[in-house]
Amino acid sequence: MAIATNGKQAAKAEKPSKIGGAATWADDRLGLATIAKKQIRKVFPDHWSFMLGEIALWSFVVLLLTGVFLTLWFKPSMAEVTYMGSYDQLRGLHMSEAYASTLEISFDVRGGLLMRQMHHWSAMLFIAAMFVHMMRVFFTGAFRKPRELNWVIGGLLLMLGILEGFAGYSLPDDLLSGTGLRIADGLMKSVPVLGTYVSFFAFGGEFPGDDIIPRLYTVHVLLIPGLLLALIGAHMLLLVYHKHTQWAGPGRTEENVVGFPMMPVYAAKAGGFFFIVFGVTALMGGLMQINPVWRFGPYNPAEVTAGSQPDWYMGVAEGLLRIMPGWETELFGFTLSWNVFIPGVVAPGIIFGLVLAYPFIEAWITGDKREHHLLQRPRNAPNRTAFMVAMMTLYGLLWAAGGNDILAVVFNLNLNYITYFMRVAVFVGPVIAFILARRWAISLQRHDQEALLHGYETGVIMRSPEGAYSERHLPIDPARAYTLTARDRDQVYALPSGEDENGVKAPGTRRNRLRAKLSHYWFAHNVQKPTREELEEAREHAEHELAMHSGGHQHMPAGDYLGDHELDGHPADGHQFDGRHDVHGEELRKH
Amino acid sequence: MRMLSARLSSRRRSPLAGVVVLLLGLLVTGGAYALLSPATAQDSAAGDEALVSQGRELFLVGCASCHGKNAEGIVTQDGTQYGPSLVGVGAAAVDFQVSTGRMPMAQPGVQAPRKDRLYNEEETRQLAAYVASLGPGPAIPTAEQYDPETIPEEEREEAIVRGGEFFRTNCTACHNFAGSGGALPGGKYAPTLIGVEPKHVYEAMLTGPQQMPVFSDDVLKPEEKRDVIAYLQANEETPNYGGSALGSYGPVSEGMFAWLAGIGVLVGFAVWIAAHSTRSKKGVQQ
């Protein structure tokens, strides 16, 4: 279209495009533009670890999509039917409608098996991604004020996700489902006094009854997904409200967020990531068999199979049950099954309570009430990092204990020895892991300190006239130095004096003493970032070093730097130092 | 005699003497070996008596060190069995143990592992005949007893379904839902059933080798045993619906693949996405 330039005619507004027209139509009625205007320019920082939660989110979307497909054919009923479908090895067998319809989805519905397998794989990925995301948040201290409540929401999401997974695992009413439900029944019954009532309430009578599958179905497709959706919404609203945390670096402060706007960069990245997650799940669903219910057969309380395990996220509970010694007490004619109650009910309760309460426990020990938007590197919080590593070790050991029979048969090991080993290892392993990780983190802190005060190792080896060899160090990049020093100094909580001037004891002294002790353990071994004086002295020293070689003199007093090379912090190529030719006028390599 | 030795003696320096002595030596050792060595297939027409005696010869060389010279078993000083008595175990037990290579064991252990067989079919038959002669026991089953092919075509499907029920009720607890094996206490295990010959599966049920309970014909009728075998065979013949079975070990291996393949790949993609931003190019410093 030619643009009128002679000024004889007034320029007319172009006819709006169809999409633009539709958008205006919608905006006039919904007023979305005003809300969207701000949000689509929302800035997100760029780091791979910030995308782990997204894997969980997109897996949840895949779960919703494939789950809706499955509900179209699945019959949540325990009524007995005769299977007449197309799987030969089971035809003519009596089974529940739930199991028969699962077989129908697998063998007689077009794409049904793919959908079932995708649903199952993406459930595994959903919870695994939540775990990985949680570890990232934990290691970087992203749960600190003001994000403690979002951490709690995340913890609830994880718990609900596991429950939802267990409900789904139980629905097909195959041999593994039933075995899992039997264990759940046992856990309920192990609760002193209430146990039997709880179990009869849940199963509508004696196990297995006819009620549990329809009930679990409602829980699985309505109750928990609804809660999950609501909590995911709250989780993300809080994310937008708090703004995303970011790594320290030049230009990044507690008051800003440096990154790219939502539109178009993040919309494209996140949208693309959804398709990647969907694609990977589809590949897994198409290529890797999961939960072959037709092999397990319908549930029959008289049957059990070797390799009866829950899905991986319940592996810890399974491991706890498997390694627990068989302790029981008989009291007034009633048996208290500690062997089931402690690992099945008490231990998971403690673990989840600890997870949810962690931000508050740490804040109490450190006394840190400030807001934090810059992330901490794991090494700069050695005890927190070590705690998580210990928890991961415990988790891994219990998980392995839950698969002790598979380990025994695959690696030709003795089943009993694995169990005995695990009984000790779950107590010793985490302690060892804690000590190792803590010292490792502190060593890395020392390494940072070294880089700040003595520079980095250039790899240039010098020989002095006396014949001694030494390696040249050069100051690190100022941007990197900034990043390394952009952290707070840790402050050990000092115990307030026990009595005031009138000899009255301060309230809560005992609690404070504990806190001071913990705080001392938490911080006292950490390496604090160098002070301004230390950094200046280090720089002076470096300048002196450079001057010595620049002028070809070996002994020049400190501060008498006469060369014209700027200490720009970039690596030298080494020729300046070889001492064989005059370096006057030669530039240090700039880039 | 004197004359003979004198005559021989006079010829001992003959140029042919060395050759003659060599030939004689070879003849004697060869003949003695043929007569005295553990008899291999020598006479297929030999009757039961011959089979038993040949089996006994083999037994004394290969089995007696653990099971005793009369297969009465050897008890150690602390009361445990070094090798159990074989009186009354029957030919089926010998056929199973020897032709799957479990016996003779390479070394004492909690359980005899399956390995390449040491005795050929003929020798196995002889050993079985000898052990069967010690006392009444289950005989080696015939093909119509164990072979699922002998089930009439129209009844086969029903037999497979029935066999599946027996299998899930009696076998999966140790051998796993797919027959891929499982662990038992104290380093013992139920071996995999995948690729095991129908005859051996039948004999195992009949005789209860190693840790396995005996499923006698009163407990599981011969045709019910055959149904179980038919189910196992049907499983091996059906394709792996839904992709690779990941070892058929159930949720443990699935969990491992969810982490290694699933989360591993997705985190890799997250790194890849974050590494590609509008303003960042690889390899160039800002």
Interface residues (C-beta under 8 A of the other chain):
Chain A: D46 H47 W48 S49 F50 M51 L52 E54 I55 D88 Q89 L90 R91 G92 L93 S106 F107 L113 L114 Q117 W121 M124 L125 A128 A129 V132 L175 L176 F260 V265 K269 G272 F273 I276 V277 V280 T281 M284 G286 L287 M288 Q289 I290 N291 P292 W294 R295 F296 G297 N300 A302 E303 V304 T305 A306 G307 S308 Q309 P310 D311 W312 Y313 G315 W399 G402 G403 N404 D405 I406 A408 V409 V410 L413 N414 L415 N416 Y417 H591
Chain B: E157 E158 I160 V161 G164 E165 R168 T169 T172 A173 C174 H175 N176 F177 A178 S180 G181 G182 A183 L184 P185 G186 G187 Y189 A190 Y231 A234 N235 T238 N240 Y241 G242 G243 S244 A245 L246 G247 S248 Y249 G250 P251 V252 S253 E254 G255 M256 F257 A258 W259 A261 G262 I263 V265 L266 V267 F269 A270 V271 I273 A274 A275 S277 T278 S280 Q285
